[in-house]
Amino acid sequence: MRILLVEDDPEVARFVRKGLTEAGHSVEHRDNGKDGLFAAAGEPFDLLVLDRMLPGGVDGLRLVETLRAQDNRTPVLFLTALTAVDERVRGLKAGGDDYLTKPFAFAELLARVEALGRRPASEVPATRLRVADLELDLLSRTVTRGGKRIDVQPREFRLLEHLMRHAGQVVTRTMLLEKVWDYHFDPQTNVIDVHVSRLRQKLDRGFDKPLIHTVRNAGYMIRAEEAA
């Protein structure tokens, strides 16, 4: 893909550009919003990777809003240190397609870049995940099952989001440690089992069918029904 990277932090820009180039993509870099907007509006790109906070009188939000007003539908992945829910909502409402908070693992950045590259230009980015009667709203950060609101803690939300993004697939404990706890080593504790157990209790209370299943010697899987 031909990618425009707009990032004012030279170390982040160098890291991202090097990784994307090694992955086979063509990357052009601008270090401020004004030049980024000029490049994005004047040349065809397959994807824009933008920092939210940019110098040059044009921040990431304004850049994307301007492009969308010009009917430029190039997919946009925001990179930002702003982690508040309201900030993510603002970015998506401005016309962004995905959001990745700093610091981030390059593997996740690459996966999101390639996912956006496969998405048809007219496709609306999903803001809700569903498995059976369970729904997770990524914008409001709420969980409901059968229309009933379920209160979950931030870590439980991240755990559930990761399981639902891989619905029907085995999610290993190693994957959960890296993606939910940001551990790149095994702390030799039962922290995952404890959180999964609590989450199960909240999701299944008042319902007949369990959704989170243990896959022996492998990990966990969320699915509508128990496998035969």
N, C-alpha and C positions, 0 to 999 in steps of 0.2 A: 504493500500500500504506500501511497504518497501521503506523508503525515506532516502537518505543520505543528511544531512545538513552540508555544509562547510561554516562556518561563524566565523570570529575571534573576533567579538564583543560579549562578554559574555552575556550582557543584551539582545541583539537581539536574540542570539542563545537560551537563556533560554525561552524567550517569544514565539519564533516560535516553539521550540521543545515541550513546554508545550501545546500550542494550537493544534498542529497537533496530539499529542498523545491523547489528550482529544477527538479529532474528530475520533479516532479509528485507526490512522496510527502508524506504527512502525518506529521510527526515530533513526538513528545513527548520531552522531555529530563528526566532525573534525574541529579543529580551525586553520588549515593552509593548503595551497595549496598542499604541498608535500604529507602530510598524506591523504588529500582528494583524490588526484589522485591515490595513492596506494590503497585506499579502493574502489574507483569507478572502477578501472581496475581489481581488484582481486575478487570482490564479485558482485552478481546480485542485482540490485536495480530497483525499478519501476520508480523512479524519483530522480533527483538530484536538490537540491536547493542550489545555489552557490552565495556567495558574489563575486563581480567583483574584488575588491581590497583585495588580500590575502597575508599574510606573508608566508615565507617558500620557497621563490625562484620560486614559481609557482602561478601566478595570475589566476583569473577565466577564462580569455580568453585562456591562454595557456593550462589550465587543459582541457577545452572542446575541443580545437583543437587537443590535444594529444589523447583524447578518440575517436574522430571522425576518426582520422588517423588510429586507431586500429579497425575501423568499429564497435565501441560501439555506438549504436543508442539510448541509454537511454535518455528519455526526460529531458531537462534542463530548469529550471526557474532561471534566474539571479535576484539577489537582489542587488541593488546598489544605492548609493547617486549621481551617475553620471547621470545627466538628459539631457545632450545635445543630439540632434538628431544623431550626428556622433557617439556618444558612443553607442546608441541603435543599430545603423546600424552595428557597429563593433561586438557587442555581437551576433546579429542574424547571421551575416556572418561567425562568428567563429563556429557556430553550435548550438547556443542557440535556444530554442523553444519559450520562452516567457520572458518578461522583466517587473520587478516591481520595481519602484523607492521608496527609503526611504525618509521620513517616510511613512508607509502604514498602512491601516486598516487590521486587521487580517481576517475579513470576505472576503476581496478581495483576499488576499493571498490564503485562503482556496478554494475559487471558482476557482482560476487559477490552483491550485494544482489538484483539482478534475477534471477540464476540461482536463488537460494534461494526467491524469490517464485514461481518457476515450478514448483518441486519439489513433488510430492504430499506431504502431511504424513506419510504412512507410509513414504516412501522413506528408505532407509538411506544416509547419505553414503558415497561411494566413497573408499576408502583405498588402492586399487590401480589402476594404469593398465595396460592391456594392448594390445599390437599384435602380432598373430600369436603367436609363442612368446616374445615379450619381455614381461617384467613388471617394473613399477616400484612398490615399496612405499613409500607416502608417510609411513608411521609409522616404520618401521625405517630408512628412507632407503637401501634396498638395491635392486639391479638384478639380475635373473636372465634368462637366455635358455635355453630348453629345459631348465630346471631347474638350469642351471649358473650359479653366482654370478660376477658381473662386478664388479670393483673400479673404481669411478669416483671422480674428485675432486669436491668440492662444486660447482664451477662446471660440470663436465660433467653432474652430476646435475640442476642447474637447467636446463641446455640441453636435456637429454633430456626432462625433465618438460614443458617448454614445447612441444617438438615433439609429444610424445605427447598432450598436452591438445588439440592441433590436428591429430590424425592424419588423413591424407587431404587436408589443406589446405596451401596454400603459406604458409610462414612467411618473411617477408622479413628481410633483414639489419637493417633499421631496427627491426623488432619485437624481434629478438633483442638488439640493442644496448640497447633500453629495458628489456626485461623480465628479461634475464639479466645484463647488465653495468651496468644503471642509468645508461647514457649517454643523454643527450637531444641528442646531436650525433654526427656521424661522425668518429671519431678518425683516419680515413684510414690504418688498419692492416689487416692480414690476420688479426687476432686471432680472428674468427669462423671463418674457413676452417681455421685451425690447430686449433682446438678441435673442430670438426666432423670433421676428418680423424682426429684421435686417437680420438674417440668411435666413429667408424666402425670403426677397426681393432679396438677392444675388443669391439664388438658382433658383428662379422662373423667374428672369428677362430674357425675350426672349423665354420662354417656356410656353406651354399651360397648362400642368398639374402640379398642386402643389404637393409637396411631403410631407411636414410637415403638419399634421392635428391636430387641437385642439379637444381633447376629453372632452366634457363638464363635469365639476365637478370632473375631474380625472387627466388630464395632457396632454401629447402630444404623437403623434405616427407618425413615418415615414413609409410610404408605397407608392407603385407605383400608386395606384388609390384610390379615395374616396370610402369609404364603402357605400354600398347601404342602 
